Amino acid sequence: MEPASKAGRLSGGCDWSKGEKRTFAPHARRGAVVSHTEQGSGGMPPADIGAVGGNRGLLDGSLSWRDMADMSIYIGSQNGNQDTCLAA
């Protein structure tokens, strides 16, 4: 278990919305990428458009880098609908 001071409490915006058909990847190989599509099933996971990871804000005020492969996926909308917003 991580010490309390190293527990993540805030993360960058690696998000996607199937309903809005948008994907945000703030840390891709060459900078931020935003994708919007009018076709298909909507937004896609940020790794699919080149995201390589993101920062976590820690309780001690520092930032910690996390690779995409080490990130978990969370439902990011208040209504709990997976088609609304997902976050890594």
Buried (B, 14 or more C-beta within 10 A) or exposed (E): EEEEEEEBEEBBBBBBBBEBBBBBBBBBEEEEBEBEEEEEEBBBBBBEBBBBBBBBBBBEEEEBEBEBEEBEEEEBBEEEEEBBBBBB
